[in-house]
């Protein structure tokens, strides 16, 4: 029997040790969007996770999704990367109580595997035209919805029905918004292609955009919007094990049952930027920045409020690029601040202040154009913020203007108008005691020693004074005395 070289046995042992390790190396990457708005920050987070999963040998990438929606452009970039990914992607709407709203619909439909947890929902994917107002968009959605319904129903007959149709078309034609129509039609076509590519319900996908349809997790499975229900990530991986998905035209079988879950959290930078894109945080940053600049302008030379205010405003502007900001609301907020400041400098008996508070409140509530309350500023944030900011601005500006109106109280000019006593006779020159100090003074007429004098001018270290005569004369003094006796 031929004996083997010792190195053969060493290699065999090494291979035996490495093979189990390799078998256990299968892993699934997991990223989590916990109530995150789809923005350039989340776009970067998802795209980087896909790229890493393609290179580190991950069996699958699981996106734990809970979002109220976000920017359409960021959503397009995410979906495009998902549709061309070289690694299977499972979108899981979880934990219970989560939702895939607006932009979340497109991301869920784009996943190779789409799943939902209990007590979750998906839908309401109509786009919002930023800065254009919601009226034209809503009218257009109703028009497209009516067209879809008309195509699915028998045509109406008769003169009355035809006349009604013509009148409706005229009204809708007059209220048409070309930009909104372009966005809606493009989005409808886009969501339909995504659903078709993944073998999901195209009709529902269209209605989610045109009619803001939203369904529960059980309805989503029944209508082929998502593939399955799962109680948690472990249950999800067990249920999708053995399924096949298509990657670049190649069928790939998933082996996820015993795969290790590797969580890929956001970087600290991404966490910070994602936090400030919260509508409430962005609104507070804008208000803090505005107050800081107002304080700096009214108290020049302090420095810190101006620097802090400018930083807060820049952060708010960064957040606004990821949110559907209404320019009319921004104008209302600026008008409200202007009215509050104007209240201090002119007597309006509170009218300007009331107008400023109303304008600030309305502008704050209208700041973000979205039907989803999760992408709007909370009323519980608006009312205390407006009340506090209004009170602070009124106080700060009132103090500043009062300080500017006061006469100079320091230096040589600060002594003009002060009342003193003649320490010596002034004829025309002598000495007076004013403001706790002895001064050389001159007078245009003789003033006896001990007489009260008033400073009318300062010439270097010499004062020009005159006898002090209380306004109103002796009669006012006697009346005051009588008043005091009474």
KEDOVEX-803530 format. One record per residue (C-alpha): residue number from 1; residue in one letter; x, y, z. Coordinates in steps of 0.1 Angstrom, whole numbers. Example, Ala and Ser with C-alpha at 12.3 -4.5 7.8 and 13.67 -1.06 7.14 Angstrom:
+-----+------+-------+-------+-------+
:  nr : rest :    xx :    yy :    zz :
+-----+------+-------+-------+-------+
:   1 :    a :   123 :   -45 :    78 :
:   2 :    s :   137 :   -11 :    71 :
+-----+------+-------+-------+-------+
//
This chain:
+-----+------+-------+-------+-------+
:  nr : rest :    xx :    yy :    zz :
+-----+------+-------+-------+-------+
:   1 :    x :     0 :     0 :     0 :
:   2 :    x :    14 :    34 :   -11 :
:   3 :    x :    19 :    59 :    17 :
:   4 :    x :    12 :    95 :    12 :
:   5 :    x :    35 :   124 :    18 :
:   6 :    x :    29 :   142 :    52 :
:   7 :    x :    20 :   174 :    33 :
:   8 :    x :    -9 :   155 :    17 :
:   9 :    x :   -24 :   149 :    52 :
:  10 :    x :   -18 :   185 :    62 :
:  11 :    x :   -36 :   197 :    32 :
:  12 :    x :   -64 :   173 :    37 :
:  13 :    x :   -69 :   184 :    73 :
:  14 :    x :   -68 :   221 :    62 :
:  15 :    x :   -94 :   214 :    35 :
:  16 :    x :  -116 :   196 :    60 :
:  17 :    x :  -114 :   226 :    84 :
:  18 :    x :  -121 :   252 :    57 :
:  19 :    x :  -150 :   235 :    39 :
:  20 :    x :  -174 :   237 :    69 :
:  21 :    x :  -164 :   273 :    74 :
:  22 :    x :  -171 :   281 :    38 :
:  23 :    x :  -205 :   263 :    41 :
:  24 :    x :  -214 :   285 :    70 :
:  25 :    x :  -202 :   317 :    52 :
:  26 :    x :  -235 :   321 :    34 :
:  27 :    x :  -251 :   354 :    46 :
:  28 :    x :  -279 :   378 :    39 :
:  29 :    x :  -274 :   415 :    41 :
:  30 :    x :  -301 :   436 :    59 :
:  31 :    x :  -307 :   473 :    57 :
:  32 :    x :  -335 :   491 :    76 :
:  33 :    x :  -355 :   522 :    67 :
:  34 :    x :  -374 :   530 :    98 :
:  35 :    x :  -399 :   557 :    90 :
:  36 :    x :  -374 :   572 :    67 :
:  37 :    x :  -383 :   597 :    39 :
:  38 :    x :  -369 :   586 :     5 :
:  39 :    x :  -344 :   613 :    -1 :
:  40 :    x :  -308 :   616 :   -16 :
:  41 :    x :  -296 :   603 :    18 :
:  42 :    x :  -317 :   571 :    17 :
:  43 :    x :  -309 :   568 :   -20 :
:  44 :    x :  -272 :   567 :   -13 :
:  45 :    x :  -278 :   542 :    16 :
:  46 :    x :  -297 :   517 :    -6 :
:  47 :    x :  -275 :   520 :   -37 :
:  48 :    x :  -243 :   515 :   -15 :
:  49 :    x :  -260 :   484 :     1 :
:  50 :    x :  -268 :   469 :   -33 :
:  51 :    x :  -232 :   475 :   -45 :
:  52 :    x :  -217 :   459 :   -14 :
:  53 :    x :  -241 :   429 :   -15 :
:  54 :    x :  -230 :   423 :   -51 :
:  55 :    x :  -193 :   421 :   -41 :
:  56 :    x :  -193 :   404 :    -7 :
:  57 :    x :  -210 :   373 :   -18 :
:  58 :    x :  -244 :   379 :    -1 :
:  59 :    x :  -271 :   354 :   -10 :
:  60 :    x :  -297 :   381 :    -8 :
:  61 :    x :  -302 :   418 :     2 :
:  62 :    x :  -333 :   424 :    25 :
:  63 :    x :  -347 :   459 :    27 :
:  64 :    x :  -367 :   463 :    58 :
:  65 :    x :  -390 :   491 :    47 :
:  66 :    x :  -412 :   516 :    66 :
:  67 :    x :  -416 :   549 :    47 :
:  68 :    x :  -443 :   576 :    41 :
:  69 :    x :  -428 :   584 :     7 :
:  70 :    x :  -403 :   610 :    -6 :
:  71 :    x :  -387 :   624 :   -37 :
:  72 :    x :  -397 :   610 :   -70 :
:  73 :    x :  -362 :   615 :   -85 :
:  74 :    x :  -345 :   596 :   -56 :
:  75 :    x :  -371 :   569 :   -60 :
:  76 :    x :  -363 :   566 :   -97 :
:  77 :    x :  -326 :   562 :   -90 :
:  78 :    x :  -332 :   535 :   -63 :
:  79 :    x :  -357 :   515 :   -85 :
:  80 :    x :  -333 :   517 :  -115 :
:  81 :    x :  -305 :   503 :   -94 :
:  82 :    x :  -328 :   475 :   -80 :
:  83 :    x :  -340 :   465 :  -115 :
:  84 :    x :  -304 :   461 :  -126 :
:  85 :    x :  -290 :   445 :   -94 :
:  86 :    x :  -268 :   414 :   -97 :
:  87 :    x :  -280 :   402 :   -63 :
:  88 :    x :  -315 :   392 :   -53 :
:  89 :    x :  -334 :   419 :   -34 :
:  90 :    x :  -362 :   412 :   -10 :
:  91 :    x :  -383 :   442 :     1 :
:  92 :    x :  -400 :   435 :    34 :
:  93 :    x :  -426 :   460 :    47 :
:  94 :    x :  -421 :   455 :    85 :
:  95 :    x :  -423 :   456 :   115 :
:  96 :    x :  -460 :   455 :   122 :
:  97 :    x :  -475 :   490 :   120 :
:  98 :    x :  -452 :   500 :    91 :
:  99 :    x :  -463 :   511 :    57 :
: 100 :    x :  -449 :   515 :    21 :
: 101 :    x :  -465 :   547 :    12 :
: 102 :    x :  -460 :   567 :   -20 :
: 103 :    x :  -423 :   561 :   -30 :
: 104 :    x :  -424 :   529 :    -9 :
: 105 :    x :  -448 :   514 :   -34 :
: 106 :    x :  -423 :   517 :   -63 :
: 107 :    x :  -395 :   503 :   -42 :
: 108 :    x :  -416 :   473 :   -30 :
: 109 :    x :  -428 :   465 :   -65 :
: 110 :    x :  -392 :   466 :   -78 :
: 111 :    x :  -380 :   440 :   -54 :
: 112 :    x :  -374 :   404 :   -67 :
: 113 :    x :  -393 :   393 :   -36 :
: 114 :    x :  -420 :   415 :   -20 :
: 115 :    x :  -433 :   407 :    15 :
: 116 :    x :  -452 :   423 :    42 :
: 117 :    x :  -456 :   418 :    80 :
: 118 :    x :  -490 :   418 :    98 :
: 119 :    x :  -507 :   451 :   104 :
: 120 :    x :  -490 :   469 :    75 :
: 121 :    x :  -503 :   486 :    44 :
: 122 :    x :  -491 :   497 :    10 :
: 123 :    x :  -504 :   523 :   -15 :
: 124 :    x :  -511 :   560 :   -21 :
: 125 :    x :  -484 :   565 :   -47 :
: 126 :    x :  -496 :   596 :   -66 :
: 127 :    x :  -469 :   622 :   -72 :
: 128 :    x :  -469 :   657 :   -59 :
: 129 :    x :  -457 :   686 :   -81 :
: 130 :    x :  -434 :   706 :   -58 :
: 131 :    x :  -442 :   743 :   -58 :
: 132 :    x :  -472 :   740 :   -81 :
: 133 :    x :  -499 :   735 :   -55 :
: 134 :    x :  -521 :   704 :   -51 :
: 135 :    x :  -553 :   717 :   -69 :
: 136 :    x :  -543 :   710 :  -105 :
: 137 :    x :  -528 :   677 :   -97 :
: 138 :    x :  -560 :   665 :   -79 :
: 139 :    x :  -581 :   676 :  -108 :
: 140 :    x :  -559 :   658 :  -132 :
: 141 :    x :  -560 :   626 :  -111 :
: 142 :    x :  -598 :   627 :  -111 :
: 143 :    x :  -598 :   631 :  -149 :
: 144 :    x :  -574 :   602 :  -155 :
: 145 :    x :  -595 :   581 :  -131 :
: 146 :    x :  -627 :   588 :  -150 :
: 147 :    x :  -610 :   579 :  -183 :
: 148 :    x :  -598 :   546 :  -168 :
: 149 :    x :  -633 :   539 :  -155 :
: 150 :    x :  -649 :   548 :  -189 :
: 151 :    x :  -626 :   524 :  -207 :
: 152 :    x :  -637 :   496 :  -184 :
: 153 :    x :  -674 :   503 :  -187 :
: 154 :    x :  -699 :   501 :  -216 :
: 155 :    x :  -702 :   534 :  -235 :
: 156 :    x :  -731 :   556 :  -225 :
: 157 :    x :  -758 :   562 :  -251 :
: 158 :    x :  -783 :   590 :  -256 :
: 159 :    x :  -781 :   628 :  -261 :
: 160 :    x :  -782 :   636 :  -224 :
: 161 :    x :  -752 :   613 :  -216 :
: 162 :    x :  -733 :   627 :  -246 :
: 163 :    x :  -740 :   663 :  -236 :
: 164 :    x :  -729 :   655 :  -200 :
: 165 :    x :  -697 :   640 :  -213 :
: 166 :    x :  -689 :   670 :  -235 :
: 167 :    x :  -695 :   694 :  -205 :
: 168 :    x :  -672 :   674 :  -183 :
: 169 :    x :  -645 :   674 :  -209 :
: 170 :    x :  -647 :   711 :  -213 :
: 171 :    x :  -644 :   717 :  -176 :
: 172 :    x :  -615 :   693 :  -173 :
: 173 :    x :  -598 :   709 :  -203 :
: 174 :    x :  -600 :   743 :  -187 :
: 175 :    x :  -585 :   731 :  -155 :
: 176 :    x :  -557 :   710 :  -172 :
: 177 :    x :  -522 :   716 :  -159 :
: 178 :    x :  -497 :   704 :  -186 :
: 179 :    x :  -469 :   699 :  -161 :
: 180 :    x :  -490 :   679 :  -137 :
: 181 :    x :  -504 :   658 :  -166 :
: 182 :    x :  -469 :   650 :  -178 :
: 183 :    x :  -458 :   639 :  -143 :
: 184 :    x :  -489 :   618 :  -137 :
: 185 :    x :  -488 :   600 :  -171 :
: 186 :    x :  -451 :   594 :  -169 :
: 187 :    x :  -454 :   580 :  -134 :
: 188 :    x :  -484 :   557 :  -143 :
: 189 :    x :  -464 :   543 :  -172 :
: 190 :    x :  -433 :   538 :  -150 :
: 191 :    x :  -451 :   519 :  -122 :
: 192 :    x :  -469 :   497 :  -148 :
: 193 :    x :  -436 :   486 :  -163 :
: 194 :    x :  -421 :   479 :  -129 :
: 195 :    x :  -452 :   457 :  -119 :
: 196 :    x :  -451 :   439 :  -153 :
: 197 :    x :  -413 :   432 :  -150 :
: 198 :    x :  -418 :   416 :  -116 :
: 199 :    x :  -451 :   398 :  -125 :
: 200 :    x :  -473 :   418 :  -102 :
: 201 :    x :  -507 :   435 :  -104 :
: 202 :    x :  -504 :   462 :  -131 :
: 203 :    x :  -540 :   474 :  -127 :
: 204 :    x :  -536 :   480 :   -90 :
: 205 :    x :  -502 :   497 :   -95 :
: 206 :    x :  -519 :   522 :  -119 :
: 207 :    x :  -547 :   529 :   -94 :
: 208 :    x :  -522 :   534 :   -66 :
: 209 :    x :  -509 :   564 :   -86 :
: 210 :    x :  -541 :   578 :  -101 :
: 211 :    x :  -565 :   571 :   -73 :
: 212 :    x :  -541 :   568 :   -43 :
: 213 :    x :  -553 :   533 :   -36 :
: 214 :    x :  -540 :   517 :    -4 :
: 215 :    x :  -545 :   481 :     8 :
: 216 :    x :  -537 :   460 :    38 :
: 217 :    x :  -511 :   431 :    38 :
: 218 :    x :  -538 :   404 :    33 :
: 219 :    x :  -553 :   423 :     4 :
: 220 :    x :  -519 :   429 :   -11 :
: 221 :    x :  -512 :   391 :   -12 :
: 222 :    x :  -546 :   383 :   -26 :
: 223 :    x :  -543 :   409 :   -54 :
: 224 :    x :  -507 :   398 :   -63 :
: 225 :    x :  -492 :   431 :   -52 :
: 226 :    x :  -467 :   413 :   -29 :
: 227 :    x :  -456 :   377 :   -28 :
: 228 :    x :  -461 :   366 :     8 :
: 229 :    x :  -466 :   374 :    45 :
: 230 :    x :  -439 :   369 :    71 :
: 231 :    x :  -439 :   374 :   108 :
: 232 :    x :  -402 :   385 :   110 :
: 233 :    x :  -370 :   384 :    91 :
: 234 :    x :  -362 :   348 :   101 :
: 235 :    x :  -396 :   337 :    89 :
: 236 :    x :  -391 :   356 :    57 :
: 237 :    x :  -358 :   339 :    49 :
: 238 :    x :  -374 :   305 :    56 :
: 239 :    x :  -403 :   311 :    33 :
: 240 :    x :  -383 :   325 :     3 :
: 241 :    x :  -358 :   296 :     6 :
: 242 :    x :  -358 :   276 :   -27 :
: 243 :    x :  -376 :   303 :   -47 :
: 244 :    x :  -361 :   313 :   -80 :
: 245 :    x :  -356 :   349 :   -92 :
: 246 :    x :  -342 :   363 :  -125 :
: 247 :    x :  -310 :   382 :  -125 :
: 248 :    x :  -299 :   396 :  -159 :
: 249 :    x :  -319 :   369 :  -177 :
: 250 :    x :  -305 :   341 :  -155 :
: 251 :    x :  -326 :   321 :  -131 :
: 252 :    x :  -311 :   320 :   -96 :
: 253 :    x :  -324 :   298 :   -67 :
: 254 :    x :  -324 :   314 :   -33 :
: 255 :    x :  -307 :   295 :    -4 :
: 256 :    x :  -316 :   317 :    26 :
: 257 :    x :  -330 :   294 :    53 :
: 258 :    x :  -298 :   290 :    73 :
: 259 :    x :  -280 :   321 :    61 :
: 260 :    x :  -265 :   345 :    86 :
: 261 :    x :  -282 :   379 :    87 :
: 262 :    x :  -256 :   408 :    85 :
: 263 :    x :  -271 :   442 :    94 :
: 264 :    x :  -257 :   471 :    74 :
: 265 :    x :  -266 :   503 :    94 :
: 266 :    x :  -264 :   538 :    81 :
: 267 :    x :  -231 :   557 :    87 :
: 268 :    x :  -232 :   585 :   113 :
: 269 :    x :  -232 :   610 :    85 :
: 270 :    x :  -262 :   594 :    68 :
: 271 :    x :  -280 :   591 :   101 :
: 272 :    x :  -276 :   628 :   108 :
: 273 :    x :  -286 :   639 :    73 :
: 274 :    x :  -316 :   615 :    74 :
: 275 :    x :  -327 :   630 :   107 :
: 276 :    x :  -328 :   666 :    95 :
: 277 :    x :  -349 :   657 :    65 :
: 278 :    x :  -377 :   649 :    89 :
: 279 :    x :  -403 :   677 :    82 :
: 280 :    x :  -407 :   687 :   119 :
: 281 :    x :  -369 :   688 :   124 :
: 282 :    x :  -364 :   708 :    92 :
: 283 :    x :  -391 :   733 :   103 :
: 284 :    x :  -376 :   738 :   137 :
: 285 :    x :  -341 :   743 :   122 :
: 286 :    x :  -356 :   770 :    99 :
: 287 :    x :  -372 :   788 :   128 :
: 288 :    x :  -341 :   786 :   150 :
: 289 :    x :  -320 :   799 :   121 :
: 290 :    x :  -344 :   828 :   115 :
: 291 :    x :  -344 :   837 :   152 :
: 292 :    x :  -306 :   835 :   154 :
: 293 :    x :  -302 :   859 :   125 :
: 294 :    x :  -328 :   883 :   139 :
: 295 :    x :  -310 :   883 :   173 :
: 296 :    x :  -277 :   890 :   156 :
: 297 :    x :  -290 :   919 :   136 :
: 298 :    x :  -306 :   935 :   167 :
: 299 :    x :  -276 :   928 :   189 :
: 300 :    x :  -246 :   933 :   166 :
: 301 :    x :  -212 :   921 :   178 :
: 302 :    x :  -224 :   890 :   197 :
: 303 :    x :  -215 :   866 :   169 :
: 304 :    x :  -227 :   832 :   182 :
: 305 :    x :  -264 :   837 :   175 :
: 306 :    x :  -257 :   847 :   139 :
: 307 :    x :  -233 :   818 :   133 :
: 308 :    x :  -256 :   793 :   149 :
: 309 :    x :  -286 :   807 :   130 :
: 310 :    x :  -268 :   806 :    97 :
: 311 :    x :  -258 :   769 :   103 :
: 312 :    x :  -294 :   760 :   111 :
: 313 :    x :  -308 :   778 :    80 :
: 314 :    x :  -283 :   760 :    58 :
: 315 :    x :  -293 :   726 :    73 :
: 316 :    x :  -329 :   735 :    68 :
: 317 :    x :  -323 :   744 :    32 :
: 318 :    x :  -306 :   710 :    27 :
: 319 :    x :  -336 :   693 :    42 :
: 320 :    x :  -360 :   713 :    20 :
: 321 :    x :  -344 :   699 :   -12 :
: 322 :    x :  -356 :   665 :    -1 :
: 323 :    x :  -392 :   677 :     8 :
: 324 :    x :  -421 :   691 :   -13 :
: 325 :    x :  -417 :   727 :    -1 :
: 326 :    x :  -444 :   753 :   -10 :
: 327 :    x :  -430 :   786 :   -20 :
: 328 :    x :  -462 :   804 :   -11 :
: 329 :    x :  -459 :   790 :    25 :
: 330 :    x :  -423 :   803 :    27 :
: 331 :    x :  -436 :   837 :    16 :
: 332 :    x :  -463 :   836 :    43 :
: 333 :    x :  -437 :   828 :    70 :
: 334 :    x :  -414 :   857 :    59 :
: 335 :    x :  -445 :   880 :    58 :
: 336 :    x :  -454 :   869 :    94 :
: 337 :    x :  -418 :   876 :   106 :
: 338 :    x :  -419 :   910 :    90 :
: 339 :    x :  -453 :   919 :   105 :
: 340 :    x :  -440 :   909 :   140 :
: 341 :    x :  -410 :   932 :   136 :
: 342 :    x :  -431 :   960 :   122 :
: 343 :    x :  -454 :   958 :   153 :
: 344 :    x :  -426 :   971 :   174 :
: 345 :    x :  -417 :  1001 :   153 :
: 346 :    x :  -452 :  1014 :   147 :
: 347 :    x :  -484 :  1017 :   167 :
: 348 :    x :  -509 :   993 :   154 :
: 349 :    x :  -525 :   984 :   188 :
: 350 :    x :  -516 :   947 :   182 :
: 351 :    x :  -531 :   944 :   146 :
: 352 :    x :  -497 :   937 :   130 :
: 353 :    x :  -488 :   912 :   157 :
: 354 :    x :  -520 :   893 :   152 :
: 355 :    x :  -515 :   893 :   114 :
: 356 :    x :  -480 :   881 :   119 :
: 357 :    x :  -490 :   852 :   141 :
: 358 :    x :  -517 :   841 :   117 :
: 359 :    x :  -494 :   844 :    87 :
: 360 :    x :  -467 :   824 :   105 :
: 361 :    x :  -492 :   797 :   115 :
: 362 :    x :  -507 :   793 :    80 :
: 363 :    x :  -473 :   793 :    64 :
: 364 :    x :  -460 :   766 :    88 :
: 365 :    x :  -490 :   744 :    82 :
: 366 :    x :  -487 :   748 :    44 :
: 367 :    x :  -450 :   745 :    43 :
: 368 :    x :  -448 :   710 :    28 :
: 369 :    x :  -472 :   700 :     0 :
: 370 :    x :  -482 :   664 :     6 :
: 371 :    x :  -515 :   646 :    14 :
: 372 :    x :  -496 :   624 :    38 :
: 373 :    x :  -495 :   638 :    73 :
: 374 :    x :  -462 :   622 :    79 :
: 375 :    x :  -446 :   646 :    54 :
: 376 :    x :  -462 :   677 :    70 :
: 377 :    x :  -453 :   697 :   100 :
: 378 :    x :  -473 :   686 :   131 :
: 379 :    x :  -497 :   710 :   146 :
: 380 :    x :  -483 :   701 :   180 :
: 381 :    x :  -450 :   715 :   167 :
: 382 :    x :  -464 :   745 :   149 :
: 383 :    x :  -484 :   761 :   176 :
: 384 :    x :  -458 :   761 :   204 :
: 385 :    x :  -430 :   772 :   179 :
: 386 :    x :  -450 :   801 :   165 :
: 387 :    x :  -461 :   813 :   200 :
: 388 :    x :  -425 :   810 :   214 :
: 389 :    x :  -409 :   826 :   183 :
: 390 :    x :  -434 :   855 :   182 :
: 391 :    x :  -429 :   862 :   219 :
: 392 :    x :  -391 :   861 :   216 :
: 393 :    x :  -391 :   883 :   185 :
: 394 :    x :  -414 :   909 :   201 :
: 395 :    x :  -393 :   910 :   233 :
: 396 :    x :  -359 :   911 :   216 :
: 397 :    x :  -368 :   937 :   189 :
: 398 :    x :  -387 :   958 :   215 :
: 399 :    x :  -356 :   958 :   238 :
: 400 :    x :  -333 :   966 :   208 :
: 401 :    x :  -355 :   995 :   196 :
: 402 :    x :  -359 :  1009 :   231 :
: 403 :    x :  -321 :  1009 :   235 :
: 404 :    x :  -317 :  1028 :   203 :
: 405 :    x :  -342 :  1054 :   213 :
: 406 :    x :  -326 :  1061 :   247 :
: 407 :    x :  -302 :  1091 :   249 :
: 408 :    x :  -265 :  1085 :   252 :
: 409 :    x :  -258 :  1077 :   288 :
: 410 :    x :  -220 :  1073 :   286 :
: 411 :    x :  -190 :  1095 :   277 :
: 412 :    x :  -190 :  1133 :   276 :
: 413 :    x :  -223 :  1135 :   257 :
: 414 :    x :  -240 :  1114 :   283 :
: 415 :    x :  -239 :  1143 :   308 :
: 416 :    x :  -259 :  1167 :   286 :
: 417 :    x :  -293 :  1174 :   302 :
: 418 :    x :  -281 :  1163 :   337 :
: 419 :    x :  -290 :  1184 :   367 :
: 420 :    x :  -263 :  1195 :   391 :
: 421 :    x :  -254 :  1221 :   418 :
: 422 :    x :  -231 :  1251 :   416 :
: 423 :    x :  -203 :  1245 :   440 :
: 424 :    x :  -191 :  1280 :   435 :
: 425 :    x :  -205 :  1312 :   421 :
: 426 :    x :  -205 :  1312 :   383 :
: 427 :    x :  -198 :  1347 :   369 :
: 428 :    x :  -193 :  1336 :   343 :
: 429 :    x :  -169 :  1307 :   353 :
: 430 :    x :  -170 :  1285 :   383 :
: 431 :    x :  -173 :  1249 :   394 :
: 432 :    x :  -204 :  1226 :   394 :
: 433 :    x :  -210 :  1192 :   409 :
: 434 :    x :  -227 :  1170 :   382 :
: 435 :    x :  -231 :  1133 :   379 :
: 436 :    x :  -210 :  1127 :   410 :
: 437 :    x :  -180 :  1147 :   397 :
: 438 :    x :  -167 :  1183 :   399 :
: 439 :    x :  -166 :  1201 :   366 :
: 440 :    x :  -154 :  1235 :   354 :
: 441 :    x :  -184 :  1253 :   340 :
: 442 :    x :  -194 :  1286 :   325 :
: 443 :    x :  -227 :  1304 :   323 :
: 444 :    x :  -241 :  1332 :   302 :
: 445 :    x :  -255 :  1348 :   333 :
: 446 :    x :  -244 :  1349 :   369 :
: 447 :    x :  -255 :  1319 :   390 :
: 448 :    x :  -252 :  1320 :   429 :
: 449 :    x :  -235 :  1292 :   448 :
: 450 :    x :  -258 :  1263 :   457 :
: 451 :    x :  -282 :  1269 :   428 :
: 452 :    x :  -293 :  1240 :   407 :
: 453 :    x :  -280 :  1240 :   372 :
: 454 :    x :  -286 :  1220 :   340 :
: 455 :    x :  -259 :  1210 :   316 :
: 456 :    x :  -267 :  1222 :   280 :
: 457 :    x :  -233 :  1216 :   263 :
: 458 :    x :  -200 :  1199 :   267 :
: 459 :    x :  -168 :  1216 :   253 :
: 460 :    x :  -139 :  1193 :   261 :
: 461 :    x :  -136 :  1193 :   299 :
: 462 :    x :  -157 :  1224 :   304 :
: 463 :    x :  -195 :  1225 :   307 :
: 464 :    x :  -219 :  1251 :   296 :
: 465 :    x :  -247 :  1254 :   321 :
: 466 :    x :  -278 :  1274 :   329 :
: 467 :    x :  -300 :  1278 :   359 :
: 468 :    x :  -324 :  1249 :   363 :
: 469 :    x :  -361 :  1259 :   364 :
: 470 :    x :  -386 :  1231 :   368 :
: 471 :    x :  -411 :  1230 :   339 :
: 472 :    x :  -445 :  1243 :   348 :
: 473 :    x :  -434 :  1270 :   371 :
: 474 :    x :  -444 :  1277 :   407 :
: 475 :    x :  -481 :  1269 :   401 :
: 476 :    x :  -473 :  1233 :   391 :
: 477 :    x :  -452 :  1229 :   423 :
: 478 :    x :  -479 :  1242 :   445 :
: 479 :    x :  -505 :  1219 :   428 :
: 480 :    x :  -482 :  1190 :   433 :
: 481 :    x :  -478 :  1199 :   470 :
: 482 :    x :  -515 :  1201 :   474 :
: 483 :    x :  -519 :  1168 :   457 :
: 484 :    x :  -494 :  1153 :   481 :
: 485 :    x :  -512 :  1167 :   512 :
: 486 :    x :  -545 :  1155 :   499 :
+-----+------+-------+-------+-------+
//
